[in-house]
Structures are given as C-alpha cells and as structure tokens.
Amino acid sequence: MEHQDSVTWPFFGIIGAYSVFVVGCSIYFHDAHVLLWGFGMLLVAAVAWGVLALLNVVMFPPVFRLLARLAGKQDAPESDDGHDHSA
C-alpha cells in the first residue's frame, strides 16, 4: 500500500470520535456503565482487527508466492545477448 496514511488517520479519527461520543454519553447519562460498555466494545473490535490482521499475514503470502510462480511461467520474449555492453 503506497499511501498508508490515507487509511491510518481517518481510522484514528473514527476511534477518537467514538471515544468522545462514549465519554459524552457517559457524562450526559451520569452512568459509568455506558463508558465501560463503549470502551469494552472498542476493545472487542481491536482484538477482532488483530485476529484478522494475523489471518491476513497467514493467508496472503502463499497467494503472492503462487501469483509470482504463475507470472514467471508466462511466455516472455528472451533477452537478446547481442546487446551485451560489458566489453
């Protein structure tokens, strides 16, 4: 991925906005359970994202190796040794 910041900063913004919303709801309703449930759900989401990231690490390298192997078997024109400029 070339521009990882284009994904990272909005993602952090969503987490920050969610955190502000949960704290605001906790203050508005005068109940700490809203805060605990809100951050508990954020923790569950973070664990799920971590598991999915590990799944991507396990799943995609074999796919890339297979694609590289298939791409290497294409009929590419052989390079011409007559253009050797080492002399």
C-alpha positions as CSV (number, residue, x, y, z in Angstrom):
1,M,0.0,0.0,0.0
2,E,1.6,3.2,-1.1
3,H,-0.3,5.8,0.9
4,Q,-0.9,4.1,4.3
5,D,-1.6,7.5,6.0
6,S,-4.7,7.9,3.8
7,V,-6.2,4.9,5.7
8,T,-4.5,5.4,9.1
9,W,-5.5,8.9,10.0
10,P,-9.3,8.6,9.2
11,F,-9.2,5.3,11.1
12,F,-7.7,7.0,14.2
13,G,-10.2,9.8,13.7
14,I,-13.1,7.4,13.8
15,I,-11.7,5.8,17.0
16,G,-11.3,9.3,18.6
17,A,-14.8,10.4,17.6
18,Y,-16.2,7.2,19.0
19,S,-14.3,7.8,22.3
20,V,-15.5,11.3,22.6
21,F,-19.1,10.1,21.9
22,V,-18.9,7.4,24.6
23,V,-17.4,9.8,27.1
24,G,-20.1,12.4,26.2
25,C,-22.9,9.8,26.6
26,S,-21.4,8.7,29.9
27,I,-21.4,12.3,31.2
28,Y,-24.9,13.0,29.8
29,F,-26.5,9.9,31.4
30,H,-24.4,10.1,34.6
31,D,-23.6,6.4,34.3
32,A,-20.2,4.8,34.2
33,H,-21.6,1.6,32.6
34,V,-22.0,3.5,29.3
35,L,-18.3,4.3,29.4
36,L,-17.3,0.8,30.3
37,W,-19.5,-0.8,27.6
38,G,-18.4,1.6,25.0
39,F,-14.7,1.0,25.6
40,G,-15.4,-2.7,26.0
41,M,-16.8,-2.8,22.5
42,L,-13.8,-0.8,21.3
43,L,-11.5,-3.5,22.9
44,V,-13.5,-6.3,21.3
45,A,-13.2,-4.6,17.9
46,A,-9.4,-4.1,18.4
47,V,-9.0,-7.8,19.2
48,A,-11.1,-8.8,16.2
49,W,-8.9,-6.5,13.9
50,G,-5.8,-8.0,15.4
51,V,-7.1,-11.6,14.7
52,L,-8.0,-10.5,11.1
53,A,-4.5,-9.0,10.6
54,L,-2.9,-12.2,11.7
55,L,-5.2,-14.1,9.3
56,N,-4.0,-11.8,6.5
57,V,-0.4,-12.5,7.4
58,V,-1.0,-16.3,7.3
59,M,-3.3,-16.3,4.2
60,F,-1.7,-13.9,1.8
61,P,2.0,-14.9,1.5
62,P,1.1,-18.2,-0.2
63,V,-1.2,-16.4,-2.6
64,F,1.6,-14.0,-3.5
65,R,4.0,-16.9,-4.0
66,L,1.5,-18.6,-6.3
67,L,1.0,-15.4,-8.3
68,A,4.8,-15.0,-8.6
69,R,5.1,-18.6,-9.8
70,L,2.3,-18.2,-12.3
71,A,3.7,-14.8,-13.5
72,G,7.1,-16.4,-14.0
73,K,5.7,-19.1,-16.4
74,Q,4.4,-16.6,-18.9
75,D,5.9,-16.7,-22.3
76,A,8.1,-13.6,-22.2
77,P,10.5,-12.9,-25.0
78,E,14.0,-13.9,-24.2
79,S,16.6,-11.2,-23.8
80,D,19.0,-10.8,-26.6
81,D,22.6,-11.4,-25.6
82,G,23.8,-9.5,-28.6
83,H,23.3,-6.2,-26.7
84,D,25.9,-7.0,-24.0
85,H,27.7,-3.8,-23.2
86,S,30.2,-5.3,-20.9
87,A,33.1,-5.1,-23.4
